[in-house]
């Protein structure tokens, strides 16, 4: 729902190595997001491994906007699970999906 109307963007799932998936889809670039130095170390290691296994596939890192540097999925989930408002951290479709998931979980 968050990418509705973006003709050149798609969402998919896969199992196995990312580079194998990239090859199956004809992708030549892996785009990864970085928030903090701790992200960089982990992502750099993965990027180097991917480069070693698939030198034809490039990894590109994008930096987050400074205002979002502290936001992570685990932080948003923890705030939401404890009754806090997370609407400002999520696109509307993602917020709706999280709200529904938490409601289903609490109904169990």
C-alpha positions in Angstrom: 0.0 0.0 0.0 2.9 2.4 0.7 4.2 2.2 -2.8 0.8 2.4 -4.6 1.1 4.5 -7.7 4.9 4.0 -8.0 5.1 2.1 -11.3 8.9 1.5 -11.1 8.7 0.0 -7.5 7.7 -3.5 -6.4 7.7 -5.5 -3.2 8.6 -9.2 -3.1 9.8 -11.9 -0.8 12.4 -14.5 -1.4 14.4 -17.2 0.4 18.1 -17.8 0.0 20.8 -15.4 -0.9 20.0 -11.8 -1.9 22.5 -12.0 -4.8 20.7 -15.0 -6.2 17.4 -13.2 -6.0 19.0 -10.2 -7.7 20.2 -12.4 -10.6 16.8 -14.0 -11.0 15.2 -10.6 -11.3 17.9 -9.1 -13.4 18.8 -6.5 -10.7 22.2 -5.0 -10.9 22.0 -2.8 -7.7 21.3 -3.5 -4.1 20.1 -0.5 -2.2 20.6 -0.5 1.6 19.7 2.2 4.1 22.0 3.4 6.9 21.0 5.2 10.1 24.0 5.1 12.4 27.6 3.9 12.6 26.4 0.6 14.1 24.3 0.0 10.9 27.3 0.7 8.7 29.6 -1.9 10.2 27.0 -4.7 9.7 25.9 -3.5 6.3 29.5 -3.0 5.1 30.3 -6.6 6.0 27.2 -7.9 4.1 28.1 -5.6 1.1 31.6 -6.9 1.0 30.4 -10.5 1.1 27.9 -9.8 -1.7 30.7 -8.1 -3.7 32.9 -11.1 -3.3 30.2 -13.5 -4.4 28.7 -11.3 -7.1 31.1 -8.6 -8.3 28.6 -7.7 -11.1 26.0 -6.5 -8.5 26.7 -3.2 -6.9 25.7 -2.2 -3.4 24.7 1.4 -2.8 24.1 2.8 0.7 21.7 5.7 1.4 21.9 7.8 4.6 18.7 8.5 6.5 17.5 12.0 7.2 19.0 13.1 10.6 15.5 13.5 12.1 14.9 9.8 11.6 18.3 8.5 12.8 16.9 7.1 16.1 13.9 5.3 14.6 14.0 1.5 14.1 11.3 -1.1 13.6 12.0 -2.6 17.1 11.7 0.9 18.7 8.4 1.6 16.9 7.1 -1.9 17.8 8.0 -1.5 21.5 6.4 2.0 21.7 3.2 0.6 20.0 3.0 -2.5 22.2 3.1 -0.3 25.3 0.4 2.0 24.2 2.4 4.8 22.8 1.7 6.8 19.6 3.8 5.8 16.6 1.7 7.4 13.9 4.4 10.0 13.2 7.0 7.4 12.6 5.1 5.3 9.9 3.4 5.8 6.6 -0.4 5.6 7.0 -0.8 2.1 5.5 2.0 0.7 7.8 0.4 2.3 10.8 -2.9 0.8 10.0 -1.3 -2.7 9.5 0.6 -2.4 12.8 -2.6 -1.4 14.6 -4.6 -4.3 13.2 -1.7 -6.7 14.1 -1.6 -5.5 17.7 -5.4 -5.7 18.0 -5.4 -9.3 16.7 -2.6 -10.2 19.1 -4.4 -8.7 22.1 -7.6 -10.5 21.2 -5.9 -13.9 21.6 
